[in-house]
């Protein structure tokens, strides 16, 4: 999956940038949050912030990475806000009327990824959904490459413990 | 055969259910930028006067921020947590005899209602207990305006502040001014009569400033820069600035934790705040002079008693009061449990210590921007009732209780 870089954006208008970024943002958030409606909402909010600050965003070396960071931080902020509510309610957030039309395997993978601890979840999405290298993943997450590899190993182990026969991390 | 995680994740992520709505995106992003124009005039004025332009990112010469550390290995001798068991039968939504209406009741057709009942109003039960500032957000959360409710008269005043999306109001100790956060623009101060409106700390999407709280002398404002909310970066620190916008200085230097919800103690010694851990949120108090911190346990939205020896905060659907002045450690106890169909947010304590106010919403509404009302409950946990409701589906949020 190609990440939009500064050179790609140089001649791009803000609407074209948003349309290019939206499917990737939505996909990453869908995997991160496990909720398609929340993913849609957060993706739009992240893109709104890129629109608001387009003069700065379009000159960045990696504007796609910036809006991805904003989107993940929005999701984390939402989780922080609702974590207390979920604990108070003593149960998971109610499942809306949404019925997942996908195959059981895709549903199982999505649920398994969404259940990973936050940093494992993020590294899996960056490495396997956005196809970033270990180095690029480390840069995006602001950590060492060794940390990325460790998180990946832990994530793969967690996914396998949930019954998913996944290939090894690189 | 092992699953190809890369391919399966792309399939699992799926496509957006609808095409991107750029009209909606632009609507979120573009607002009248009066705050931006105000900031340009502010910088220009500083330049004309030959004053330094504070960047907010450098320390005053000679100032070393105190190292923030948790007191580890030396825990409080005892943390007494007198938890009152949650009674599933308690239902504060039931209207009391002669009391206020409960949530979900259809109210008279008006944009904003101060609750009335047949025999007495929430306002008259409340009596004269100062003023409550709050934000009034439109349904969908696109706009947010500062309002003030006077508990003595029952009147609501819209301050009509010309900045984008106001939130997190905080009263000055004398009740003459409010500090507030203008989304991605900065921290502003405005007189309670709408006068003296000015910027004290600028911010933007990449360097957000939030959560203002006044010093007890009324000459400084502490706030959060970066991190917690809005969220373009993953870390945040506590700063202090003069109410005229001068002398901005860094108070903490963790560079690894997201913090928010500041509350300065009445004696000036402590700043209560929350730390966003990976899977939980903790309330801590920071010694402003030494930089030492003390953990009060999981919770959010700290609010000080006027005496300065107790901190109230929210935890898992309850209101907890922690006594930090106890000699043998921090004593905390639950004073109120919200019913399971209610969600509380943004706690504030009345100056006379008799009431709490909070933002309330129903737990069965899972939308991203659900309707919120302002509720009150006595400090002993009794008599919870609605105070202000926005009947067009918007949000009344971020209550801040100040003096009369």
Interface residues (C-beta under 8 A of the other chain):
Chain A: X1 X15 X18 X19 X22 X23 X26 X27 X28 X30 X31 X36 X38 X39 X40 X41 X43 X44 X45 X47 X48 X49 X51 X52 X53 X56 X69 X70 X73 X74 X76 X77 X78 X80 X83 X84 X85 X87 X88 X89 X90 X93 X94 X96 X102 X105 X106 X107 X109 X110 X113 X117 X118 X119 X124 X125 X128 X129 X131 X142 X159 X164 X165 X166 X167 X168
Chain B: X1 X2 X3 X4 X5 X6 X8 X9 X10 X11 X12 X13 X14 X15 X16 X17 X18 X20 X21 X22 X24 X25 X26 X28 X29 X30 X184 X204 X205 X206 X228 X229 X230 X231 X232 X233 X234 X276 X278 X279 X280 X281 X300 X314 X315 X316 X317 X318 X338 X340 X343 X363 X364 X366 X368
